[in-house]
């Protein structure tokens, strides 16, 4: 290939296909693993309920487990937000570095491609949500596909 922009477009296409395939694989995994709760905030109460039922926990034991599960779910929420933020930064850096190599005309097309990809991913995530939710699923979008990562949980989920 004597035109580097073709190689760049090919690499972007491969990356986008990987993002979509990863999202689909994650959804299939969650569907088959029986998990209807996709976030740590949702998973915590369900986990406590399951443990309580299967182990026949007393009310006192459940009360002792609540802060443990709450603490770890908050930690998982922070790690998740940090991971998405880092992924978004890497994706944006890649887009910036690629754009610097392109001609002005190519850069304009590249920016349009990126907008279209983000729109497709946003639509995909709205049409194929993970678990029960209210509102947009920005925290399930790949880096750079939405409005950014969710903030870390500010308060524990109800019921824990």
N, C-alpha and C positions, 0 to 999 in steps of 0.2 A: 504494500500500500504506500503510494507516494504522497498521499494526502493525510496528514496527521489527524485532521478533524474527523475522518471516518473511523479511525481507531478510537478516538475519544468517544464518539457517539456509540460505538460498539461496546466499549467498557461501561458507559452509563447505562446502556440497555441491559447488559448482564447484571449490573448492580441492582437496577430496578426490578428485574425478574427475581433476583435473590431475595429482595425485600418482600415482594408479593408471595413468593414460595414460602419464605419463613413465616409470614403471617398466617398463611393457610395451614402450614404444618402445626403451628402453635394452636390454632383453633381446633384442629383435628385432635391433637393431643389432649387438650382440655376437655373436649367433648367425650373422648373415649376414657379419660381418667375419671370421669364422673364429677368433675369439678364444675359447678355452675357459678362459682365465685372467683372473680378474676383478680381482685385486689386484696392486699393484706387487710384492709379495713373490713372487707366483706368476709374474708376467709376466717378471721379470728373467732367471731361468734359461732360460725358453723363448726369450727374445729372443737371449740369448748363443748358445744352441744353433742357432737359425735363422741368425744371422750367421755362425757358425762353419761351418755346412754350406754355405751359399750362396757364401761367399767363400773357402772352403777355408783357413781360418785355421790357422796353426801353433799348437802347444801354447803357445809363448812369447807369441804374440799374444793367445790366449785368456786367459792369466794376466794380461796387461796390461789387458785389457778388464774383467775381473772387478771390480776396485775401482771402476772408472768406473761400471759398471752398478749395483753395490751402492750407491754414493753417491747416484746419482740416484733409485734405487728407494726409498731411505730418505727422500729429500726429498719424493718423490711421496706416500709414506705419511703424512708429517707434514702435507702440504698437504691431503690427503684427510681426515684426522682433524679438522683445523682447520675445513675447510669444513662437514663434517657437524655439528660442535659449534656453529658459527655458525648454521647452518640450524635446528638444534634450539632454540637460544636465541630466534631470531626467531619460530618457530612457537609456543613457549611464551608469549612476550610477546603474540602475537596472541590466543591463547586467554585469557590473563589479562585483556587489555583488553576483549575481547568479553564475558567473564563479568561485568565491572564494570557493563555496561550492562543486564544482564538482571535480571529479578526473581528472588527465591530459587527459585521453582518452575521458571522457565526455566533458571536456572543448574544446577539438579539434572539436568534433562533434557540440557542442553548437556554436562555432565560425563559423563553416561552415553553420549551420542553419541560423545564423544571416546574413551572407553574402548573402545566397539565398533569404532570406526574403527581404533584401534591393534591390536586383536585381529585384525581382518580383514587388516590390512597384515602383521602378524606371520605369520599363516597363509599368506597369499599368498607371502611371501618364503620360507617353509619349503617350500611346495609347488612353487615355481618358483625354485630356487636358481640362482645365477650360477656356472657353472664347477664344478670339483671343490672340495669343502670338507669340513670336519669341524665339525659342530655348527651352532648357530644362525647366521643371516646378519644379525645386527644391524647390521653395517657397510654393508648394502645397503638398510636400511629408510629411509624418508623421515624427516626430522627429526621428533622427537616420537613416532615409531611404535614405539620399542623402549626398550632400556635405555640408550641414548645412543651416542655415537660410539665407535669402537674406539680403544684407545690407539695412539699412534704406534709403529711397529716398534721393538722394543728391541734386536734383533740382526739381522744380515743373514740372509736366507733361505739355507737349505742349498743347496749346489751352485753358489753364485756365487763 
